Amino acid sequence: MNSTGQRPHQTKKIIDTNQYLIKSAEEAIILDPGGIELFSPMFSGILPHVQIDNITTLFASHQDPNIISSLDLMR
């Protein structure tokens, strides 16, 4: 990573964020789902761990685009 927190191979327009999945047997919560640019890799990364119908909650810690711009894609 460089001093801005980006991986060297990434375009400067993408900001890495930390997405978290918390799950139980019945439901799952995604914390800070990330930006539009990260939606596909983030979502494909969680699918082996949880069924889509079990995702009951999306939590955004704040309203920066790198945290929440993918929310519309999760409808």
N, CA, C and O atoms as a Tripos MOL2 file, in Angstrom:
@<TRIPOS>MOLECULE
protein
  300   299    75     0     0
PROTEIN
NO_CHARGES

@<TRIPOS>ATOM
      1 N           0.8320   -1.1780    0.0000 N.3       1 MET1
      2 CA          0.0000    0.0000    0.0000 C.3       1 MET1
      3 C           0.8740    1.2380    0.0000 C.2       1 MET1
      4 O           1.9920    1.2460    0.5150 O.2       1 MET1
      5 N           0.3260    2.2760   -0.5920 N.am      2 ASN2
      6 CA          1.0540    3.5320   -0.5580 C.3       2 ASN2
      7 C           0.5400    4.3950    0.5940 C.2       2 ASN2
      8 O          -0.2610    3.9400    1.4110 O.2       2 ASN2
      9 N           1.0060    5.6420    0.6520 N.am      3 SER3
     10 CA          0.6530    6.4930    1.7890 C.3       3 SER3
     11 C          -0.8260    6.8780    1.8210 C.2       3 SER3
     12 O          -1.3160    7.3320    2.8550 O.2       3 SER3
     13 N          -1.5470    6.7070    0.7080 N.am      4 THR4
     14 CA         -2.9780    7.0290    0.6980 C.3       4 THR4
     15 C          -3.8210    5.8300    1.0780 C.2       4 THR4
     16 O          -5.0440    5.9480    1.1600 O.2       4 THR4
     17 N          -3.2050    4.6730    1.3140 N.am      5 GLY5
     18 CA         -3.9480    3.4880    1.6850 C.3       5 GLY5
     19 C          -4.3840    2.6460    0.5050 C.2       5 GLY5
     20 O          -5.0990    1.6590    0.6750 O.2       5 GLY5
     21 N          -3.9560    3.0280   -0.7040 N.am      6 GLN6
     22 CA         -4.3290    2.2720   -1.8900 C.3       6 GLN6
     23 C          -3.2890    1.2110   -2.1980 C.2       6 GLN6
     24 O          -2.1100    1.3630   -1.8780 O.2       6 GLN6
     25 N          -3.7420    0.1380   -2.8210 N.am      7 ARG7
     26 CA         -2.8150   -0.8710   -3.3100 C.3       7 ARG7
     27 C          -2.1240   -0.3160   -4.5490 C.2       7 ARG7
     28 O          -2.7330    0.4530   -5.2930 O.2       7 ARG7
     29 N          -0.8690   -0.6860   -4.7910 N.am      8 PRO8
     30 CA         -0.1110   -0.1120   -5.9110 C.3       8 PRO8
     31 C          -0.7580   -0.3120   -7.2840 C.2       8 PRO8
     32 O          -0.6170    0.5550   -8.1470 O.2       8 PRO8
     33 N          -1.4620   -1.4270   -7.5150 N.am      9 HIS9
     34 CA         -2.0270   -1.7080   -8.8320 C.3       9 HIS9
     35 C          -3.3780   -1.0350   -9.0730 C.2       9 HIS9
     36 O          -3.8980   -1.1050  -10.1860 O.2       9 HIS9
     37 N          -3.9470   -0.3970   -8.0830 N.am     10 GLN10
     38 CA         -5.2680    0.2110   -8.2080 C.3      10 GLN10
     39 C          -5.2020    1.5900   -8.8110 C.2      10 GLN10
     40 O          -4.2250    2.3210   -8.6490 O.2      10 GLN10
     41 N          -6.2810    1.9330   -9.5230 N.am     11 THR11
     42 CA         -6.4150    3.2910  -10.0140 C.3      11 THR11
     43 C          -6.5910    4.2330   -8.8270 C.2      11 THR11
     44 O          -7.1020    3.8260   -7.7830 O.2      11 THR11
     45 N          -6.1810    5.4610   -8.9770 N.am     12 LYS12
     46 CA         -6.2580    6.4150   -7.8700 C.3      12 LYS12
     47 C          -7.6950    6.7880   -7.5200 C.2      12 LYS12
     48 O          -7.9350    7.3970   -6.4770 O.2      12 LYS12
     49 N          -8.6560    6.4320   -8.3760 N.am     13 LYS13
     50 CA        -10.0530    6.7630   -8.1150 C.3      13 LYS13
     51 C         -10.7200    5.7910   -7.1530 C.2      13 LYS13
     52 O         -11.8160    6.0710   -6.6670 O.2      13 LYS13
     53 N         -10.0960    4.6700   -6.8670 N.am     14 ILE14
     54 CA        -10.6860    3.6780   -5.9710 C.3      14 ILE14
     55 C          -9.9990    3.7660   -4.6120 C.2      14 ILE14
     56 O          -8.7740    3.6980   -4.5140 O.2      14 ILE14
     57 N         -10.7990    3.9180   -3.5820 N.am     15 ILE15
     58 CA        -10.2770    3.9810   -2.2200 C.3      15 ILE15
     59 C         -10.6210    2.6760   -1.5240 C.2      15 ILE15
     60 O         -11.7880    2.2910   -1.4620 O.2      15 ILE15
     61 N          -9.6220    2.0020   -1.0050 N.am     16 ASP16
     62 CA         -9.8720    0.7720   -0.2580 C.3      16 ASP16
     63 C         -10.6490    1.0900    1.0070 C.2      16 ASP16
     64 O         -10.3890    2.0840    1.6840 O.2      16 ASP16
     65 N         -11.5980    0.2340    1.3090 N.am     17 THR17
     66 CA        -12.3380    0.3380    2.5640 C.3      17 THR17
     67 C         -12.4230   -1.0600    3.1650 C.2      17 THR17
     68 O         -12.1090   -2.0500    2.5040 O.2      17 THR17
     69 N         -12.8360   -1.1300    4.3810 N.am     18 ASN18
     70 CA        -12.9690   -2.4150    5.0630 C.3      18 ASN18
     71 C         -14.4370   -2.7590    5.1930 C.2      18 ASN18
     72 O         -15.1750   -2.1090    5.9330 O.2      18 ASN18
     73 N         -14.8540   -3.7790    4.4730 N.am     19 GLN19
     74 CA        -16.2120   -4.2830    4.5850 C.3      19 GLN19
     75 C         -16.1940   -5.4530    5.5620 C.2      19 GLN19
     76 O         -15.2530   -6.2460    5.5880 O.2      19 GLN19
     77 N         -17.2400   -5.5420    6.3540 N.am     20 TYR20
     78 CA        -17.3300   -6.6180    7.3310 C.3      20 TYR20
     79 C         -18.6580   -7.3430    7.1830 C.2      20 TYR20
     80 O         -19.6810   -6.7330    6.8720 O.2      20 TYR20
     81 N         -18.6320   -8.6290    7.4040 N.am     21 LEU21
     82 CA        -19.8280   -9.4540    7.4130 C.3      21 LEU21
     83 C         -19.9370  -10.0950    8.7910 C.2      21 LEU21
     84 O         -19.0140  -10.7630    9.2570 O.2      21 LEU21
     85 N         -21.0770   -9.8790    9.4310 N.am     22 ILE22
     86 CA        -21.3630  -10.5250   10.7060 C.3      22 ILE22
     87 C         -22.5660  -11.4180   10.4540 C.2      22 ILE22
     88 O         -23.5960  -10.9580    9.9620 O.2      22 ILE22
     89 N         -22.4360  -12.7020   10.7950 N.am     23 LYS23
     90 CA        -23.5470  -13.5970   10.5070 C.3      23 LYS23
     91 C         -23.8110  -14.5400   11.6560 C.2      23 LYS23
     92 O         -22.9300  -14.8810   12.4450 O.2      23 LYS23
     93 N         -25.0620  -14.9430   11.7130 N.am     24 SER24
     94 CA        -25.4920  -15.9960   12.6180 C.3      24 SER24
     95 C         -26.0990  -17.0780   11.7400 C.2      24 SER24
     96 O         -25.9960  -17.0080   10.5150 O.2      24 SER24
     97 N         -26.7130  -18.0490   12.3290 N.am     25 ALA25
     98 CA        -27.3300  -19.1130   11.5410 C.3      25 ALA25
     99 C         -28.5010  -18.5940   10.7160 C.2      25 ALA25
    100 O         -28.7930  -19.1330    9.6480 O.2      25 ALA25
    101 N         -29.1770  -17.5490   11.2000 N.am     26 GLU26
    102 CA        -30.3870  -17.0630   10.5370 C.3      26 GLU26
    103 C         -30.2220  -15.7830    9.7340 C.2      26 GLU26
    104 O         -30.9580  -15.5730    8.7700 O.2      26 GLU26
    105 N         -29.2800  -14.9220   10.1000 N.am     27 GLU27
    106 CA        -29.1850  -13.6310    9.4220 C.3      27 GLU27
    107 C         -27.7550  -13.1400    9.3560 C.2      27 GLU27
    108 O         -26.8640  -13.6430   10.0400 O.2      27 GLU27
    109 N         -27.5610  -12.1200    8.4930 N.am     28 ALA28
    110 CA        -26.2370  -11.5480    8.3090 C.3      28 ALA28
    111 C         -26.3490  -10.0340    8.1900 C.2      28 ALA28
    112 O         -27.3670   -9.5100    7.7390 O.2      28 ALA28
    113 N         -25.3080   -9.3490    8.5940 N.am     29 ILE29
    114 CA        -25.2090   -7.8980    8.5290 C.3      29 ILE29
    115 C         -23.9400   -7.5600    7.7590 C.2      29 ILE29
    116 O         -22.8840   -8.1380    8.0150 O.2      29 ILE29
    117 N         -24.0380   -6.6300    6.8240 N.am     30 ILE30
    118 CA        -22.8540   -6.1180    6.1310 C.3      30 ILE30
    119 C         -22.5860   -4.7240    6.6730 C.2      30 ILE30
    120 O         -23.4610   -3.8590    6.6430 O.2      30 ILE30
    121 N         -21.3820   -4.5130    7.1660 N.am     31 LEU31
    122 CA        -20.9690   -3.2110    7.6830 C.3      31 LEU31
    123 C         -20.1290   -2.4940    6.6360 C.2      31 LEU31
    124 O         -19.1950   -3.0720    6.0800 O.2      31 LEU31
    125 N         -20.4570   -1.2450    6.3710 N.am     32 ASP32
    126 CA        -19.7390   -0.4120    5.4060 C.3      32 ASP32
    127 C         -19.5300   -1.1530    4.0860 C.2      32 ASP32
    128 O         -18.4100   -1.5540    3.7700 O.2      32 ASP32
    129 N         -20.6090   -1.3360    3.3110 N.am     33 PRO33
    130 CA        -20.5440   -2.1760    2.1120 C.3      33 PRO33
    131 C         -19.6010   -1.6980    1.0170 C.2      33 PRO33
    132 O         -19.2750   -2.4770    0.1210 O.2      33 PRO33
    133 N         -19.1600   -0.4730    1.0530 N.am     34 GLY34
    134 CA        -18.1580   -0.0210    0.1000 C.3      34 GLY34
    135 C         -18.7240    0.7440   -1.0780 C.2      34 GLY34
    136 O         -19.9320    0.9530   -1.1920 O.2      34 GLY34
    137 N         -17.8110    1.1600   -1.9560 N.am     35 GLY35
    138 CA        -18.1890    1.9280   -3.1290 C.3      35 GLY35
    139 C         -18.6280    1.0450   -4.2830 C.2      35 GLY35
    140 O         -18.4660   -0.1750   -4.2550 O.2      35 GLY35
    141 N         -19.1840    1.6840   -5.2900 N.am     36 ILE36
    142 CA        -19.6610    0.9760   -6.4750 C.3      36 ILE36
    143 C         -18.5400    0.1580   -7.1060 C.2      36 ILE36
    144 O         -18.7760   -0.9590   -7.5660 O.2      36 ILE36
    145 N         -17.3410    0.6930   -7.1350 N.am     37 GLU37
    146 CA        -16.2140    0.0120   -7.7700 C.3      37 GLU37
    147 C         -15.8660   -1.3050   -7.0850 C.2      37 GLU37
    148 O         -15.2960   -2.2010   -7.7090 O.2      37 GLU37
    149 N         -16.2070   -1.4240   -5.8030 N.am     38 LEU38
    150 CA        -15.8560   -2.6120   -5.0330 C.3      38 LEU38
    151 C         -17.0160   -3.5870   -4.8550 C.2      38 LEU38
    152 O         -16.8580   -4.6360   -4.2310 O.2      38 LEU38
    153 N         -18.1910   -3.2390   -5.4050 N.am     39 PHE39
    154 CA        -19.3650   -4.0670   -5.1780 C.3      39 PHE39
    155 C         -19.1710   -5.5060   -5.6530 C.2      39 PHE39
    156 O         -19.4110   -6.4390   -4.8870 O.2      39 PHE39
    157 N         -18.7470   -5.7010   -6.8890 N.am     40 SER40
    158 CA        -18.6180   -7.0640   -7.4310 C.3      40 SER40
    159 C         -17.6510   -7.9330   -6.6410 C.2      40 SER40
    160 O         -18.0160   -9.0440   -6.2560 O.2      40 SER40
    161 N         -16.4150   -7.4650   -6.3790 N.am     41 PRO41
    162 CA        -15.5220   -8.3350   -5.6060 C.3      41 PRO41
    163 C         -15.9750   -8.5370   -4.1660 C.2      41 PRO41
    164 O         -15.7810   -9.6150   -3.6030 O.2      41 PRO41
    165 N         -16.5760   -7.5130   -3.5610 N.am     42 MET42
    166 CA        -17.0500   -7.6610   -2.1880 C.3      42 MET42
    167 C         -18.1900   -8.6620   -2.1330 C.2      42 MET42
    168 O         -18.1950   -9.5560   -1.2860 O.2      42 MET42
    169 N         -19.1690   -8.5150   -3.0450 N.am     43 PHE43
    170 CA        -20.3330   -9.3840   -3.0080 C.3      43 PHE43
    171 C         -19.9670  -10.8260   -3.3480 C.2      43 PHE43
    172 O         -20.4590  -11.7580   -2.7120 O.2      43 PHE43
    173 N         -19.1180  -11.0110   -4.3340 N.am     44 SER44
    174 CA        -18.7020  -12.3820   -4.6710 C.3      44 SER44
    175 C         -17.8710  -12.9870   -3.5440 C.2      44 SER44
    176 O         -17.8280  -14.2090   -3.3950 O.2      44 SER44
    177 N         -17.2170  -12.1520   -2.7580 N.am     45 GLY45
    178 CA        -16.4480  -12.6470   -1.6220 C.3      45 GLY45
    179 C         -17.2990  -13.1280   -0.4630 C.2      45 GLY45
    180 O         -16.8830  -14.0120    0.2870 O.2      45 GLY45
    181 N         -18.5030  -12.5500   -0.3030 N.am     46 ILE46
    182 CA        -19.3400  -12.9820    0.8140 C.3      46 ILE46
    183 C         -20.2910  -14.1180    0.4500 C.2      46 ILE46
    184 O         -20.7570  -14.8350    1.3360 O.2      46 ILE46
    185 N         -20.5870  -14.2930   -0.8370 N.am     47 LEU47
    186 CA        -21.5540  -15.3210   -1.2360 C.3      47 LEU47
    187 C         -21.2020  -16.7350   -0.7790 C.2      47 LEU47
    188 O         -22.1180  -17.4980   -0.4740 O.2      47 LEU47
    189 N         -19.9350  -17.1260   -0.7140 N.am     48 PRO48
    190 CA        -19.6500  -18.4660   -0.1900 C.3      48 PRO48
    191 C         -19.9700  -18.6210    1.3060 C.2      48 PRO48
    192 O         -20.0230  -19.7380    1.8220 O.2      48 PRO48
    193 N         -20.1800  -17.5030    1.9850 N.am     49 HIS49
    194 CA        -20.3610  -17.5370    3.4350 C.3      49 HIS49
    195 C         -21.7890  -17.3040    3.8970 C.2      49 HIS49
    196 O         -22.1280  -17.6140    5.0390 O.2      49 HIS49
    197 N         -22.6330  -16.7600    3.0200 N.am     50 VAL50
    198 CA        -23.9990  -16.4270    3.4420 C.3      50 VAL50
    199 C         -24.9370  -16.4420    2.2330 C.2      50 VAL50
    200 O         -24.5450  -16.0710    1.1260 O.2      50 VAL50
    201 N         -26.1720  -16.8730    2.4590 N.am     51 GLN51
    202 CA        -27.1800  -16.8050    1.4080 C.3      51 GLN51
    203 C         -27.7090  -15.3780    1.3210 C.2      51 GLN51
    204 O         -27.8730  -14.7060    2.3400 O.2      51 GLN51
    205 N         -27.9730  -14.9260    0.1160 N.am     52 ILE52
    206 CA        -28.4210  -13.5490   -0.0910 C.3      52 ILE52
    207 C         -29.6510  -13.2340    0.7570 C.2      52 ILE52
    208 O         -29.7390  -12.1520    1.3390 O.2      52 ILE52
    209 N         -30.5830  -14.1510    0.8330 N.am     53 ASP53
    210 CA        -31.8140  -13.9090    1.6010 C.3      53 ASP53
    211 C         -31.5590  -13.7480    3.0960 C.2      53 ASP53
    212 O         -32.4180  -13.2350    3.8130 O.2      53 ASP53
    213 N         -30.4180  -14.1680    3.5690 N.am     54 ASN54
    214 CA        -30.0950  -14.0460    4.9920 C.3      54 ASN54
    215 C         -29.4650  -12.6990    5.3460 C.2      54 ASN54
    216 O         -29.2680  -12.3980    6.5230 O.2      54 ASN54
    217 N         -29.1490  -11.8860    4.3330 N.am     55 ILE55
    218 CA        -28.6180  -10.5470    4.6010 C.3      55 ILE55
    219 C         -29.8050   -9.6560    4.9610 C.2      55 ILE55
    220 O         -30.6020   -9.2810    4.1000 O.2      55 ILE55
    221 N         -29.9070   -9.3280    6.2340 N.am     56 THR56
    222 CA        -31.0670   -8.5730    6.7140 C.3      56 THR56
    223 C         -30.7730   -7.1060    6.9850 C.2      56 THR56
    224 O         -31.6910   -6.2890    7.0580 O.2      56 THR56
    225 N         -29.4850   -6.7660    7.1350 N.am     57 THR57
    226 CA        -29.1430   -5.4080    7.5450 C.3      57 THR57
    227 C         -27.8850   -4.9370    6.8290 C.2      57 THR57
    228 O         -26.9190   -5.6850    6.6820 O.2      57 THR57
    229 N         -27.9150   -3.6860    6.3860 N.am     58 LEU58
    230 CA        -26.7350   -3.0020    5.8780 C.3      58 LEU58
    231 C         -26.4820   -1.8180    6.8000 C.2      58 LEU58
    232 O         -27.3850   -1.0230    7.0610 O.2      58 LEU58
    233 N         -25.2650   -1.7030    7.2870 N.am     59 PHE59
    234 CA        -24.9170   -0.6360    8.2220 C.3      59 PHE59
    235 C         -23.8200    0.2110    7.6120 C.2      59 PHE59
    236 O         -22.8070   -0.3160    7.1530 O.2      59 PHE59
    237 N         -24.0140    1.5240    7.6040 N.am     60 ALA60
    238 CA        -22.9790    2.4540    7.1220 C.3      60 ALA60
    239 C         -22.5220    3.3200    8.2930 C.2      60 ALA60
    240 O         -23.3300    3.9820    8.9450 O.2      60 ALA60
    241 N         -21.2330    3.3060    8.5450 N.am     61 SER61
    242 CA        -20.7150    4.0680    9.6750 C.3      61 SER61
    243 C         -20.7170    5.5720    9.4130 C.2      61 SER61
    244 O         -20.7670    6.3670   10.3520 O.2      61 SER61
    245 N         -20.6610    5.9630    8.1430 N.am     62 HIS62
    246 CA        -20.7800    7.3650    7.7520 C.3      62 HIS62
    247 C         -21.1090    7.4330    6.2630 C.2      62 HIS62
    248 O         -21.1730    6.3940    5.6050 O.2      62 HIS62
    249 N         -21.3180    8.6180    5.7230 N.am     63 GLN63
    250 CA        -21.8940    8.7420    4.3920 C.3      63 GLN63
    251 C         -20.9050    9.0100    3.2690 C.2      63 GLN63
    252 O         -21.3140    9.4970    2.2160 O.2      63 GLN63
    253 N         -19.6460    8.7190    3.4420 N.am     64 ASP64
    254 CA        -18.6960    8.8980    2.3480 C.3      64 ASP64
    255 C         -19.0020    7.9250    1.2130 C.2      64 ASP64
    256 O         -19.4180    6.7960    1.4710 O.2      64 ASP64
    257 N         -18.8050    8.3410   -0.0380 N.am     65 PRO65
    258 CA        -19.0950    7.4600   -1.1800 C.3      65 PRO65
    259 C         -18.3260    6.1390   -1.1530 C.2      65 PRO65
    260 O         -18.8430    5.1230   -1.6170 O.2      65 PRO65
    261 N         -17.1120    6.1330   -0.6230 N.am     66 ASN66
    262 CA        -16.3570    4.8860   -0.5600 C.3      66 ASN66
    263 C         -16.9290    3.9150    0.4670 C.2      66 ASN66
    264 O         -16.5130    2.7580    0.5210 O.2      66 ASN66
    265 N         -17.8630    4.3650    1.2660 N.am     67 ILE67
    266 CA        -18.5210    3.5260    2.2660 C.3      67 ILE67
    267 C         -19.9050    3.0680    1.7940 C.2      67 ILE67
    268 O         -20.2940    1.9270    2.0450 O.2      67 ILE67
    269 N         -20.6560    3.9510    1.1080 N.am     68 ILE68
    270 CA        -22.0620    3.6340    0.8450 C.3      68 ILE68
    271 C         -22.5190    3.7220   -0.6060 C.2      68 ILE68
    272 O         -23.6890    3.4480   -0.8720 O.2      68 ILE68
    273 N         -21.6740    4.0850   -1.5510 N.am     69 SER69
    274 CA        -22.1960    4.2700   -2.9120 C.3      69 SER69
    275 C         -22.6790    2.9800   -3.5550 C.2      69 SER69
    276 O         -23.3280    3.0370   -4.5990 O.2      69 SER69
    277 N         -22.3910    1.8240   -2.9790 N.am     70 SER70
    278 CA        -22.8910    0.5620   -3.5300 C.3      70 SER70
    279 C         -24.2600    0.1700   -2.9710 C.2      70 SER70
    280 O         -24.8110   -0.8520   -3.3790 O.2      70 SER70
    281 N         -24.8170    0.9510   -2.0560 N.am     71 LEU71
    282 CA        -26.0870    0.5880   -1.4200 C.3      71 LEU71
    283 C         -27.2070    0.3660   -2.4370 C.2      71 LEU71
    284 O         -27.9870   -0.5740   -2.2860 O.2      71 LEU71
    285 N         -27.3070    1.2020   -3.4620 N.am     72 ASP72
    286 CA        -28.3650    1.0330   -4.4630 C.3      72 ASP72
    287 C         -28.2480   -0.2820   -5.2110 C.2      72 ASP72
    288 O         -29.2510   -0.8040   -5.6980 O.2      72 ASP72
    289 N         -27.0490   -0.8260   -5.3120 N.am     73 LEU73
    290 CA        -26.8540   -2.0850   -6.0120 C.3      73 LEU73
    291 C         -27.3210   -3.2790   -5.1890 C.2      73 LEU73
    292 O         -27.4190   -4.3850   -5.7210 O.2      73 LEU73
    293 N         -27.6060   -3.0870   -3.9330 N.am     74 MET74
    294 CA        -27.9730   -4.1900   -3.0560 C.3      74 MET74
    295 C         -29.4710   -4.3280   -2.8460 C.2      74 MET74
    296 O         -29.9000   -5.0690   -1.9610 O.2      74 MET74
    297 N         -30.2530   -3.6510   -3.6160 N.am     75 ARG75
    298 CA        -31.7190   -3.7560   -3.4860 C.3      75 ARG75
    299 C         -32.2120   -5.0790   -3.9500 C.2      75 ARG75
    300 O         -33.4150   -5.3380   -3.9110 O.2      75 ARG75
@<TRIPOS>BOND
     1     1     2 1
     2     2     3 1
     3     3     4 2
     4     3     5 am
     5     5     6 1
     6     6     7 1
     7     7     8 2
     8     7     9 am
     9     9    10 1
    10    10    11 1
    11    11    12 2
    12    11    13 am
    13    13    14 1
    14    14    15 1
    15    15    16 2
    16    15    17 am
    17    17    18 1
    18    18    19 1
    19    19    20 2
    20    19    21 am
    21    21    22 1
    22    22    23 1
    23    23    24 2
    24    23    25 am
    25    25    26 1
    26    26    27 1
    27    27    28 2
    28    27    29 am
    29    29    30 1
    30    30    31 1
    31    31    32 2
    32    31    33 am
    33    33    34 1
    34    34    35 1
    35    35    36 2
    36    35    37 am
    37    37    38 1
    38    38    39 1
    39    39    40 2
    40    39    41 am
    41    41    42 1
    42    42    43 1
    43    43    44 2
    44    43    45 am
    45    45    46 1
    46    46    47 1
    47    47    48 2
    48    47    49 am
    49    49    50 1
    50    50    51 1
    51    51    52 2
    52    51    53 am
    53    53    54 1
    54    54    55 1
    55    55    56 2
    56    55    57 am
    57    57    58 1
    58    58    59 1
    59    59    60 2
    60    59    61 am
    61    61    62 1
    62    62    63 1
    63    63    64 2
    64    63    65 am
    65    65    66 1
    66    66    67 1
    67    67    68 2
    68    67    69 am
    69    69    70 1
    70    70    71 1
    71    71    72 2
    72    71    73 am
    73    73    74 1
    74    74    75 1
    75    75    76 2
    76    75    77 am
    77    77    78 1
    78    78    79 1
    79    79    80 2
    80    79    81 am
    81    81    82 1
    82    82    83 1
    83    83    84 2
    84    83    85 am
    85    85    86 1
    86    86    87 1
    87    87    88 2
    88    87    89 am
    89    89    90 1
    90    90    91 1
    91    91    92 2
    92    91    93 am
    93    93    94 1
    94    94    95 1
    95    95    96 2
    96    95    97 am
    97    97    98 1
    98    98    99 1
    99    99   100 2
   100    99   101 am
   101   101   102 1
   102   102   103 1
   103   103   104 2
   104   103   105 am
   105   105   106 1
   106   106   107 1
   107   107   108 2
   108   107   109 am
   109   109   110 1
   110   110   111 1
   111   111   112 2
   112   111   113 am
   113   113   114 1
   114   114   115 1
   115   115   116 2
   116   115   117 am
   117   117   118 1
   118   118   119 1
   119   119   120 2
   120   119   121 am
   121   121   122 1
   122   122   123 1
   123   123   124 2
   124   123   125 am
   125   125   126 1
   126   126   127 1
   127   127   128 2
   128   127   129 am
   129   129   130 1
   130   130   131 1
   131   131   132 2
   132   131   133 am
   133   133   134 1
   134   134   135 1
   135   135   136 2
   136   135   137 am
   137   137   138 1
   138   138   139 1
   139   139   140 2
   140   139   141 am
   141   141   142 1
   142   142   143 1
   143   143   144 2
   144   143   145 am
   145   145   146 1
   146   146   147 1
   147   147   148 2
   148   147   149 am
   149   149   150 1
   150   150   151 1
   151   151   152 2
   152   151   153 am
   153   153   154 1
   154   154   155 1
   155   155   156 2
   156   155   157 am
   157   157   158 1
   158   158   159 1
   159   159   160 2
   160   159   161 am
   161   161   162 1
   162   162   163 1
   163   163   164 2
   164   163   165 am
   165   165   166 1
   166   166   167 1
   167   167   168 2
   168   167   169 am
   169   169   170 1
   170   170   171 1
   171   171   172 2
   172   171   173 am
   173   173   174 1
   174   174   175 1
   175   175   176 2
   176   175   177 am
   177   177   178 1
   178   178   179 1
   179   179   180 2
   180   179   181 am
   181   181   182 1
   182   182   183 1
   183   183   184 2
   184   183   185 am
   185   185   186 1
   186   186   187 1
   187   187   188 2
   188   187   189 am
   189   189   190 1
   190   190   191 1
   191   191   192 2
   192   191   193 am
   193   193   194 1
   194   194   195 1
   195   195   196 2
   196   195   197 am
   197   197   198 1
   198   198   199 1
   199   199   200 2
   200   199   201 am
   201   201   202 1
   202   202   203 1
   203   203   204 2
   204   203   205 am
   205   205   206 1
   206   206   207 1
   207   207   208 2
   208   207   209 am
   209   209   210 1
   210   210   211 1
   211   211   212 2
   212   211   213 am
   213   213   214 1
   214   214   215 1
   215   215   216 2
   216   215   217 am
   217   217   218 1
   218   218   219 1
   219   219   220 2
   220   219   221 am
   221   221   222 1
   222   222   223 1
   223   223   224 2
   224   223   225 am
   225   225   226 1
   226   226   227 1
   227   227   228 2
   228   227   229 am
   229   229   230 1
   230   230   231 1
   231   231   232 2
   232   231   233 am
   233   233   234 1
   234   234   235 1
   235   235   236 2
   236   235   237 am
   237   237   238 1
   238   238   239 1
   239   239   240 2
   240   239   241 am
   241   241   242 1
   242   242   243 1
   243   243   244 2
   244   243   245 am
   245   245   246 1
   246   246   247 1
   247   247   248 2
   248   247   249 am
   249   249   250 1
   250   250   251 1
   251   251   252 2
   252   251   253 am
   253   253   254 1
   254   254   255 1
   255   255   256 2
   256   255   257 am
   257   257   258 1
   258   258   259 1
   259   259   260 2
   260   259   261 am
   261   261   262 1
   262   262   263 1
   263   263   264 2
   264   263   265 am
   265   265   266 1
   266   266   267 1
   267   267   268 2
   268   267   269 am
   269   269   270 1
   270   270   271 1
   271   271   272 2
   272   271   273 am
   273   273   274 1
   274   274   275 1
   275   275   276 2
   276   275   277 am
   277   277   278 1
   278   278   279 1
   279   279   280 2
   280   279   281 am
   281   281   282 1
   282   282   283 1
   283   283   284 2
   284   283   285 am
   285   285   286 1
   286   286   287 1
   287   287   288 2
   288   287   289 am
   289   289   290 1
   290   290   291 1
   291   291   292 2
   292   291   293 am
   293   293   294 1
   294   294   295 1
   295   295   296 2
   296   295   297 am
   297   297   298 1
   298   298   299 1
   299   299   300 2
@<TRIPOS>SUBSTRUCTURE
     1 MET1         2 RESIDUE 1 A MET
     2 ASN2         6 RESIDUE 1 A ASN
     3 SER3        10 RESIDUE 1 A SER
     4 THR4        14 RESIDUE 1 A THR
     5 GLY5        18 RESIDUE 1 A GLY
     6 GLN6        22 RESIDUE 1 A GLN
     7 ARG7        26 RESIDUE 1 A ARG
     8 PRO8        30 RESIDUE 1 A PRO
     9 HIS9        34 RESIDUE 1 A HIS
    10 GLN10       38 RESIDUE 1 A GLN
    11 THR11       42 RESIDUE 1 A THR
    12 LYS12       46 RESIDUE 1 A LYS
    13 LYS13       50 RESIDUE 1 A LYS
    14 ILE14       54 RESIDUE 1 A ILE
    15 ILE15       58 RESIDUE 1 A ILE
    16 ASP16       62 RESIDUE 1 A ASP
    17 THR17       66 RESIDUE 1 A THR
    18 ASN18       70 RESIDUE 1 A ASN
    19 GLN19       74 RESIDUE 1 A GLN
    20 TYR20       78 RESIDUE 1 A TYR
    21 LEU21       82 RESIDUE 1 A LEU
    22 ILE22       86 RESIDUE 1 A ILE
    23 LYS23       90 RESIDUE 1 A LYS
    24 SER24       94 RESIDUE 1 A SER
    25 ALA25       98 RESIDUE 1 A ALA
    26 GLU26      102 RESIDUE 1 A GLU
    27 GLU27      106 RESIDUE 1 A GLU
    28 ALA28      110 RESIDUE 1 A ALA
    29 ILE29      114 RESIDUE 1 A ILE
    30 ILE30      118 RESIDUE 1 A ILE
    31 LEU31      122 RESIDUE 1 A LEU
    32 ASP32      126 RESIDUE 1 A ASP
    33 PRO33      130 RESIDUE 1 A PRO
    34 GLY34      134 RESIDUE 1 A GLY
    35 GLY35      138 RESIDUE 1 A GLY
    36 ILE36      142 RESIDUE 1 A ILE
    37 GLU37      146 RESIDUE 1 A GLU
    38 LEU38      150 RESIDUE 1 A LEU
    39 PHE39      154 RESIDUE 1 A PHE
    40 SER40      158 RESIDUE 1 A SER
    41 PRO41      162 RESIDUE 1 A PRO
    42 MET42      166 RESIDUE 1 A MET
    43 PHE43      170 RESIDUE 1 A PHE
    44 SER44      174 RESIDUE 1 A SER
    45 GLY45      178 RESIDUE 1 A GLY
    46 ILE46      182 RESIDUE 1 A ILE
    47 LEU47      186 RESIDUE 1 A LEU
    48 PRO48      190 RESIDUE 1 A PRO
    49 HIS49      194 RESIDUE 1 A HIS
    50 VAL50      198 RESIDUE 1 A VAL
    51 GLN51      202 RESIDUE 1 A GLN
    52 ILE52      206 RESIDUE 1 A ILE
    53 ASP53      210 RESIDUE 1 A ASP
    54 ASN54      214 RESIDUE 1 A ASN
    55 ILE55      218 RESIDUE 1 A ILE
    56 THR56      222 RESIDUE 1 A THR
    57 THR57      226 RESIDUE 1 A THR
    58 LEU58      230 RESIDUE 1 A LEU
    59 PHE59      234 RESIDUE 1 A PHE
    60 ALA60      238 RESIDUE 1 A ALA
    61 SER61      242 RESIDUE 1 A SER
    62 HIS62      246 RESIDUE 1 A HIS
    63 GLN63      250 RESIDUE 1 A GLN
    64 ASP64      254 RESIDUE 1 A ASP
    65 PRO65      258 RESIDUE 1 A PRO
    66 ASN66      262 RESIDUE 1 A ASN
    67 ILE67      266 RESIDUE 1 A ILE
    68 ILE68      270 RESIDUE 1 A ILE
    69 SER69      274 RESIDUE 1 A SER
    70 SER70      278 RESIDUE 1 A SER
    71 LEU71      282 RESIDUE 1 A LEU
    72 ASP72      286 RESIDUE 1 A ASP
    73 LEU73      290 RESIDUE 1 A LEU
    74 MET74      294 RESIDUE 1 A MET
    75 ARG75      298 RESIDUE 1 A ARG
